[in-house]
Amino acid sequence: MIKIGEYNKLRAVRQTDNGVYFTDKEETAEALLPNKFIPDELFEDDILELFVFKDHENRLTATTQEPKITLNKFAFLQVVDVNDIGAFLDWGLEKDLLVPYREQPTDLIEGHWYIVFLYLDDRSGRLVATARYLNRLKNRNVDLKPGDEVELLIDNETDLGRNVIVNHRFKGLIFKSDIFQELERGMTCKGYVKAVRAEGKIDISLEPTGVEKISANAQKILAKLEESENGFLPLTDKSDPALIRKELQMSKKTFKQALGGLYKRRMVRLEKDGVYLQERAEA
């Protein structure tokens, strides 16, 4: 079965004036790869991984172009045109992606960027984006646990911190106290599950937790020391938290934990004026 809005491994079956038709393993349908996207030295029965969508005539069409969003995913995309039908987004393909007016909480503005969700419209069978994406996040049956690494899409800022979209499925929150780097709406980054509450709310940290946190941030401190001219970092366990945050993008608590781990391994020497890389301190 050919899946619309996703990548499919398809087999080349026949050449036409308009391009090459590809079919799925079960040969249930065919999708046309237009001539302009046909790679050099393509032969019958060759297998290609192609993104599939429906064109303006409702025909299955394949492309070698890489979309910025795929089915049932979220992305931060720019509006490139607005007309009577709706707003159109640049999503990496020749044909822009439609956001109908019914899927706009407020009128989208040309040139502006928005978080959207890609779905398959039941009536037309075509791919459509919606800017009304919050109802697509269902925090039920959350299959995550503390410490899990997750993919984040940064959303809006609130009084508590930053809302985030977790693994394209759930809504999460990074509390202000856990933010030690610049976050902008639409950014993607890795995060870590800090807690999953009984009601399904997910607390997210930008830093690994537990033992992994010490190791990851210890590496960050070592990197800073190695980058410095004399293997020295003017930070101690008594330094101002804001200074630590500025230099290392981590909390003071995390800094002390990581520093303690390095000290136990005899990789650094601690002095009143700061931290020295051990091998250079002994040179």
Secondary structure, DSSP 8 states (H G I E B T S, - for coil): ---TTSEEEEEEEEE-SSEEEEE-TT---EEEEEGGG--TT--TT-EEEEEEEE-TTS-EEEESS--S--TT-EEEEEEEEE-SSEEEEE-SSSS-EEEEGGG-SS---TT-EEEEEEEE-TTT-SEEEES--GGG---SS----TT-EEEEEEEEE-SSEEEEEETTTEEEEEEGGG--S---TT-EEEEEEEEE-TTS-EEEESS--HHHHHHHHHHHHHHHHHHSTTSEE---TTS-HHHHHHHHSS-HHHHHHHHHHHHHTT-EEEETTEEEEHHHHT-
